[in-house]
Amino acid sequence: MKKASLFLACLGVLSTLPALASQELTNLIRCHEALDGKADARTFKLTTDSATPFEFSSGKKLYFVTDESIGVLENKYADKSLVIRLDEKKQPFYRVLNFQKNGTLGNVSFQEPTKEQKAHAETPSAQLDKSSLDLLKKELIRQMNSVTSEYQNKYDPAGTIESLNVCRKVDSPEMQKSIDKQVAFYEKLVRKNGGKGSYQNKSSGTK
């Protein structure tokens, strides 16, 4: 009886792991989108009208974040082009990527690939493991730490605070510590501005 209870308990824990990983990915994607335009990003969005997919690299691997998973490929495309196929919102998604000599992504073609290109597209192995999630989390923490270095944010401190707080749901003490530091900086700017949400750029000639 005890063995059966233990088995059921273990089964229950295992069944919740994918759901937890999926929720963690959702929180990371929302944080990434909130930091878009407010931080020094080393991620590359592969579309202009959705939060996903996007790419980032770490070590000798390329990571492709979709709405449901993180795909991984060995980075062997230095100074080459790659046609990628991803599953985004349960639909096939293609992009032509051009890489620089150092192996980092140089530019993305938003034109629809030809049938021949699609036929030779690479499909990364989709996964949702802790190591991939942790690498994405590490990149977002790095982005969070860069926020106060982005000059344009000081003209909208209240909006910046709102964006930063989206990342509160990321499960990371280091992230929370960084958010607290950044928010404190922009709260001072809000108070300095008499409680108003944004500054006027004096150099623009507006009043």
Secondary structure, 3 states (H helix, E strand, C coil): CHHHHHHHHHHHHHHHHHHHHHHHHHHHHHHHHHHCCCCCCCCEECCCCCCCCEEEEECCEEEEECCCCEEEEECCCCCCEEEEEEEECCEEEEEEEEECCCCCEEEEECCCCCHHHHHCCECCEEECCHHHHHHHHHHHHHHHHHHHHCHHHHHCHHHHHHHHHHHHHCCCHHHHHHHHHHHHHHHHHHHHCCCCCCCCCHHHCCC
